[in-house]
Amino acid sequence: MLQIRKSRKEDLDKLAEIFAIARKAMKDSGNPNQWKDDRPAMSTVERDIENGNSYVVTENDEIVGTFAYIVGVDPTYIEIDGQWLNDDDYGTIHRIASNGKAKGVLKSVLDFASSKGIDIRIDTHEDNKIMRHLLEKYGFKYCGIIITDDNTPRLAFQKAADKKQKVLVIVGPTAVGKTAFGIRCANEFNGEIISGDSIQIYKGLDIGSAKPSKEELAQATHYLIDISETDGNYSVKQFQELSRKCIDEISEKDKLPIIVGGTGLYIKAALYDYVFYDEEEDDDQYESFSNEQLYEMLKEKDPEALEKIHINNRKRLIRALNIYEKHHKGISEIKAEQEHKPLYDCLIIGLTCSREELYRRIDERVDLMMKKGLLKEIETLLNSGITFDNQCMQAIGYKEFRDYFAGNSSEEECVEKVKVNSRHFAKRQYTFFNNQLNVEWFEDKDEAFKRVAEWLI
């Protein structure tokens, strides 16, 4: 299977070898002008690497191809004898080369560029009939003639970006009114709702998670609610996979996917190009090593990872080493290869209110939860075999009652803890949404509703 990653300086010798193979293949096929004068210059390739624009195609960790992908206005493509399809944002692909043995290199490159969600521009020499045929096969349109930096006329092609699926996202702190607004949007804009909450997925955790009521669930189709048993463990990776399936399912019905929730990391994982790696934590092979030895091993393999891992955090040290052993690259490099761009055409509506009003709503919500029978809900969970050590019971609204059921705190003390922790959580939600997502904030829900309507036009 072919994979793509950014080039490194230590790849330069291999890239020079691949360019030499490609030049010879072009010359042998009657296309000596494709890269004349031993182009591309390796200084250009090195500059691409420094700027983060050079990529390699690998097969079984062996480099079998290379290319440059540059986003933004390309000086080469300003003057054209003809006309581009449009003036939309675009990326250009340059200097594609392969070892001549691997199959599907060009398709992998084009698929990679297409995944960025913007137009693609590319050029090729008139004599390169194979390239011209493949570009036309993959949906590129001939636009005219450009002159490259070596004064060679080239055929210019462009492919318009595929339109991204629209996804409406409604976020905000706890108790701000996301559920009701989501149902309103679903009913008005022919949508269906995906819960973006990490606790509402558990069966039996209804009151403390502020799960939509039966009446609310009946007003719009909801996904990812009550899908896990209480003794299960649910990860952000699972949410990513399931939420994207839901988006596809809803869009196939020509309806609008609407994600509603306050778990910021879950929502970002669903919308952006995060890649999660399954790692079986193999502690046994490191059992005889001290934390200091593990630290030194990781320092040699992935020193950047140590910027965020303390020497005493044995679990994270082992996980980082496992990732390196399995993928031959470190966590930091894996993250650097992900551009964290949205996969969808997203409008992220943030609902907000004054701090005083928010805290009043939080207090009222917690008091209402108690009246609805939160203690009885927790007692039922405990009687079923669930403990406060289960993942589902780590949520605010549940974990605070551990001391109550242990006989160490009063009901009033635990209720106050829920209110305080909910306020702190609201602050963390604002911080995450403001720093990690492109949120448009609204206090007036009618104004937010109008913004959604404008976006859908």
C-alpha positions in Angstrom: 0.0 0.0 0.0 1.4 3.4 -1.0 1.6 6.1 1.7 2.6 9.7 1.6 4.7 11.7 4.1 6.7 14.9 4.1 10.3 14.6 2.9 13.2 14.9 5.2 16.7 16.1 4.5 18.1 12.6 4.9 15.9 11.6 1.9 17.8 13.8 -0.5 20.1 11.1 -1.8 17.2 8.8 -2.5 15.3 11.6 -4.2 18.2 12.4 -6.4 18.3 8.7 -7.4 14.6 8.7 -8.2 14.9 11.9 -10.3 17.7 10.4 -12.3 15.6 7.3 -13.0 12.7 9.5 -14.0 14.8 11.6 -16.4 16.2 8.5 -18.1 12.7 7.0 -18.5 11.5 10.3 -20.1 14.5 10.4 -22.4 14.1 6.8 -23.4 10.4 7.4 -24.2 11.1 10.3 -26.5 10.5 13.1 -24.1 13.9 14.6 -23.4 12.6 18.1 -22.7 10.5 17.2 -19.6 13.4 17.9 -17.3 16.2 19.1 -19.4 19.6 20.3 -18.0 19.4 17.8 -15.1 16.4 19.5 -13.6 15.1 19.7 -11.0 18.0 21.1 -9.2 18.5 19.5 -5.8 18.8 22.9 -4.3 15.2 23.5 -5.3 14.2 20.2 -3.8 16.1 21.0 -0.6 14.2 24.3 -0.5 10.9 22.4 -0.9 11.8 20.3 2.1 12.7 23.4 4.2 9.4 25.0 3.3 7.4 21.8 4.1 6.4 21.4 0.4 8.2 18.3 -0.5 6.6 14.8 -0.1 7.7 11.2 -0.7 5.5 8.3 -1.7 6.5 5.1 0.2 5.7 1.4 -0.2 6.6 -0.8 2.8 8.6 2.2 4.2 10.7 2.4 1.0 10.7 5.6 -1.0 9.3 4.9 -4.5 8.2 8.4 -5.6 8.3 12.1 -4.8 6.6 15.3 -5.6 6.1 18.9 -4.4 2.7 20.3 -3.4 2.5 24.0 -2.8 -0.6 25.9 -1.7 -1.2 29.5 -2.7 -0.4 31.7 -5.7 2.3 30.1 -7.8 4.4 32.6 -9.9 4.8 30.0 -12.6 1.1 30.0 -13.2 0.4 33.8 -13.3 0.9 34.2 -17.1 -1.2 31.8 -19.2 -2.1 31.7 -22.9 -5.6 30.6 -22.3 -7.8 30.7 -19.2 -7.9 28.9 -15.9 -11.2 27.4 -14.9 -11.6 29.9 -12.0 -9.6 32.0 -9.6 -10.5 29.9 -6.5 -7.8 28.9 -4.0 -5.5 26.3 -5.4 -2.5 24.1 -4.8 0.1 23.2 -7.5 1.8 19.8 -8.0 5.4 20.0 -9.2 8.2 17.6 -9.8 6.4 14.2 -9.7 8.9 11.4 -10.2 8.9 7.6 -9.4 11.3 4.8 -9.5 9.4 3.4 -12.5 8.5 0.2 -10.7 5.8 1.1 -8.2 2.3 1.2 -9.5 -0.2 3.9 -8.7 2.2 6.7 -7.7 0.5 9.4 -9.8 -3.0 8.4 -8.5 -1.7 8.5 -4.9 -0.3 12.0 -5.5 -3.6 13.3 -7.1 -5.7 11.7 -4.4 -3.5 13.4 -1.8 -3.9 16.8 -3.4 -7.6 16.3 -3.9 -8.1 15.6 -0.2 -7.0 19.2 0.6 -10.4 20.4 -0.7 -9.0 23.1 -3.1 -8.4 23.2 -6.8 -5.3 21.6 -8.2 -3.1 23.0 -11.0 -0.5 21.1 -12.8 1.6 21.3 -16.0 3.4 18.9 -18.2 5.4 19.0 -21.4 3.7 18.5 -24.7 5.7 15.4 -25.4 4.6 13.7 -22.2 1.6 11.9 -23.7 1.3 9.4 -20.9 1.0 12.2 -18.3 -1.5 14.1 -20.5 -3.6 11.0 -20.8 -3.6 10.3 -17.1 -4.5 13.9 -16.2 -7.5 13.8 -18.5 -8.5 10.4 -17.1 -8.5 11.8 -13.5 -10.7 14.8 -14.5 -8.2 17.6 -15.2 -9.2 20.1 -17.8 -6.7 21.6 -20.3 -6.5 25.4 -19.7 -3.7 26.7 -22.0 0.0 27.2 -22.3 2.3 28.6 -19.5 6.0 29.3 -19.6 8.0 27.7 -16.8 11.1 29.1 -15.1 13.4 27.4 -17.7 11.5 29.2 -20.5 9.8 26.0 -21.7 6.2 26.1 -22.9 4.1 23.7 -20.9 0.5 22.5 -21.1 -1.5 23.7 -18.1 -4.3 21.7 -16.5 -6.7 22.4 -13.6 -9.1 20.3 -11.6 -11.8 22.0 -9.6 -12.1 20.9 -6.0 -14.9 18.5 -5.1 -17.5 20.2 -3.0 -17.3 19.3 0.6 -20.3 18.0 2.6 -21.9 20.7 4.7 -21.9 20.0 8.4 -23.5 22.3 11.0 -21.9 22.2 14.4 -23.4 23.7 17.6 -21.1 24.0 20.5 -20.9 26.0 23.7 -20.6 25.6 27.5 -22.8 23.3 29.5 -26.4 24.6 30.2 -26.3 27.2 27.4 -29.2 25.7 25.4 -27.5 23.6 22.7 -30.1 20.8 22.7 -33.1 23.0 22.0 -31.3 25.0 19.3 -30.1 21.9 17.6 -33.6 20.5 17.4 -34.8 23.9 16.1 -32.2 23.8 13.3 -33.0 20.1 12.5 -36.7 20.8 12.1 -36.2 24.0 10.0 -33.3 22.9 7.8 -34.1 19.2 7.2 -31.4 18.0 9.5 -30.5 15.1 11.8 -28.5 15.4 15.0 -25.3 13.7 16.0 -24.6 13.9 19.7 -21.1 15.4 20.3 -21.1 14.4 24.0 -18.8 11.9 25.5 -21.2 10.7 28.2 -24.6 10.7 26.5 -23.4 7.6 24.6 -23.8 5.5 27.8 -27.1 3.7 28.5 -28.5 4.6 31.9 -26.7 7.8 32.4 -29.6 10.1 31.6 -30.0 12.7 34.2 -26.5 13.6 35.1 -25.4 13.8 31.4 -28.3 16.1 30.6 -29.3 13.7 27.8 -32.2 14.9 25.6 -35.6 13.8 27.1 -37.8 11.4 25.3 -39.9 14.3 24.1 -36.9 16.0 22.7 -35.6 12.9 21.1 -39.0 12.5 19.4 -38.7 16.0 17.8 -35.7 15.1 15.7 -33.6 12.1 14.7 -30.6 11.7 17.0 -27.4 9.6 16.6 -24.8 8.4 19.1 -27.0 8.4 22.2 -27.4 5.2 24.3 -25.0 3.2 22.1 -22.7 1.9 24.8 -23.1 -0.3 27.9 -22.1 1.4 31.1 -19.2 -0.9 31.7 -17.7 -0.1 28.3 -14.8 2.2 27.4 -15.4 4.7 24.7 -12.5 6.6 23.0 -12.2 9.7 20.8 -11.1 7.4 18.0 -14.3 5.5 18.2 -16.3 8.7 18.2 -14.4 9.9 15.1 -15.2 6.7 13.2 -18.9 6.5 14.2 -19.6 10.2 13.8 -18.2 10.2 10.2 -20.3 7.2 9.4 -23.3 9.1 10.7 -22.4 12.2 8.6 -22.3 10.0 5.5 -25.6 8.3 6.4 -27.4 11.5 6.9 -26.0 13.2 3.8 -26.9 10.2 1.7 -30.5 11.0 2.7 -30.0 14.6 1.4 -30.3 15.8 5.0 -28.1 18.2 6.9 -25.8 16.6 9.5 -25.8 18.6 12.7 -23.3 17.9 15.5 -24.5 19.2 18.9 -22.3 18.9 22.0 -19.7 20.2 24.3 -16.9 17.7 24.1 -14.5 19.8 22.1 -11.9 17.1 21.4 -14.5 14.7 20.1 -16.0 17.3 17.8 -12.6 18.4 16.4 -11.6 14.7 15.8 -14.7 14.2 13.8 -14.3 17.3 11.6 -10.6 17.5 11.1 -8.0 15.3 9.5 -6.7 13.6 12.7 -5.3 10.2 12.2 -5.3 7.9 15.3 -3.0 5.0 15.6 -4.0 1.8 17.3 -1.3 0.9 19.7 -1.3 -2.3 21.7 0.6 -1.2 24.8 3.4 -3.8 25.0 4.6 -3.2 28.5 6.3 -6.6 28.8 9.3 -5.7 26.5 10.0 -2.7 28.7 9.3 -4.3 32.0 13.0 -4.6 33.0 13.8 -0.9 32.1 13.7 1.9 34.5 11.9 5.2 33.7 15.3 6.8 33.2 16.3 4.1 30.7 13.0 4.5 28.8 13.5 8.3 28.8 17.0 7.9 27.2 15.7 5.4 24.6 12.9 7.8 23.6 15.4 10.7 23.6 17.4 8.9 20.9 14.3 7.9 18.8 11.9 10.8 19.2 13.4 13.6 21.3 10.6 16.1 20.4 8.1 13.8 22.2 9.9 14.4 25.5 8.8 18.1 25.4 5.4 16.9 26.6 6.2 13.7 28.4 7.6 13.7 32.0 10.3 11.2 32.9 8.0 9.7 35.6 5.1 9.2 33.2 6.0 5.6 32.4 2.8 4.8 30.5 3.3 7.6 28.0 7.0 6.8 27.6 6.1 3.2 26.7 3.3 4.3 24.4 5.7 6.7 22.5 8.3 3.9 22.1 5.6 1.5 20.9 4.5 4.0 18.3 8.0 4.5 17.1 8.7 0.8 16.9 5.5 0.2 14.9 5.5 3.2 12.5 9.3 4.0 12.3 8.5 7.6 13.2 7.6 9.4 16.3 4.5 11.0 17.7 5.7 14.5 16.9 6.4 13.6 13.2 3.0 11.9 12.9 1.3 15.0 14.2 3.4 17.3 11.9 2.2 15.3 8.9 -1.4 16.1 9.8 -2.5 19.5 8.7 -5.5 19.6 11.0 -7.8 21.0 8.3 -11.5 20.4 8.3 -12.7 17.6 6.1 -16.2 19.2 5.7 -17.7 22.6 4.9 -18.4 23.4 8.5 -20.3 26.2 10.2 -19.5 26.1 13.9 -22.1 28.0 15.9 -21.2 28.8 19.5 -24.0 29.6 21.9 -23.0 31.8 24.8 -24.3 34.2 27.5 -22.9 36.3 30.3 -20.9 34.6 33.0 -23.5 35.5 35.6 -26.3 34.1 33.5 -24.3 30.9 32.7 -23.6 30.2 36.3 -27.2 30.8 37.2 -28.3 28.3 34.5 -25.7 25.7 35.7 -27.0 26.0 39.3 -30.6 25.6 38.1 -29.7 22.6 36.0 -28.0 20.8 38.8 -30.9 21.5 41.2 -33.3 20.2 38.6 -31.1 17.0 38.1 -31.5 16.3 41.8 -35.2 16.8 41.7 -35.4 14.4 38.7 -33.7 11.7 40.8 -29.9 11.9 40.1 -29.1 10.1 43.3 -31.5 7.3 42.5 -29.9 7.0 39.0 -26.4 6.7 40.5 -27.7 4.2 43.0 -29.2 2.1 40.2 -25.9 2.1 38.4 -23.9 1.1 41.5 -26.4 -1.7 42.2 -25.9 -3.0 38.6 -22.2 -3.5 39.3 -20.8 -0.2 38.0 -18.3 1.5 40.2 -16.9 5.0 40.4 -13.8 3.6 38.7 -15.7 2.9 35.5 -15.1 5.4 32.6 -18.7 6.4 32.5 -18.6 7.5 36.2 -15.7 9.9 35.6 -18.1 12.5 34.3 -19.1 15.7 36.1 -22.4 15.0 37.7 -21.5 11.5 38.8 -17.9 11.4 40.1 -18.7 14.1 42.7 -21.0 11.6 44.6 -18.3 9.0 45.3 -17.8 10.4 48.8 -21.6 10.6 49.4 -22.1 6.9 48.7 -19.0 6.1 50.8 -20.5 8.0 53.7 -17.8 10.7 53.7 -19.7 13.7 52.5 -23.2 15.1 52.7 -25.6 15.4 49.7 -25.4 19.2 49.9 -21.6 19.1 49.8 -21.5 16.9 46.7 -24.2 19.0 44.9 -22.0 22.0 45.5 -19.0 20.2 44.0 -21.1 19.4 40.9 -21.9 23.1 40.5 -18.3 24.2 41.0 -16.9 21.6 38.7 -19.5 22.5 36.0 -18.4 26.1 36.1 -14.8 25.2 35.8 -15.6 22.8 33.0 -17.5 25.7 31.2 -14.3 27.8 31.4 -12.3 25.0 29.8 -14.9 24.5 27.1 -14.6 28.2 26.1 -10.8 27.9 26.1 -10.8 24.9 23.9 -13.4 26.2 21.4 -11.7 29.6 21.1 -8.2 28.1 20.6 -9.0 24.9 18.6 -12.1 25.6 16.5 -13.3 28.4 14.2 -16.4 29.3 16.2 -18.9 32.1 15.5 -20.3 33.1 18.8 -23.9 34.2 19.4 -25.8 35.3 22.5 -29.0 35.9 20.5 -30.2 32.5 19.2 -32.4 34.2 16.6 -29.3 35.8 15.1 -27.5 32.4 15.2 -30.4 30.9 13.4 -30.2 33.6 10.7 -26.5 32.9 10.2 -27.2 29.2 9.6 -29.9 30.1 7.1 -27.4 32.4 5.2 -24.7 29.7 5.2 -27.1 27.2 3.7 -28.1 29.4 0.7 
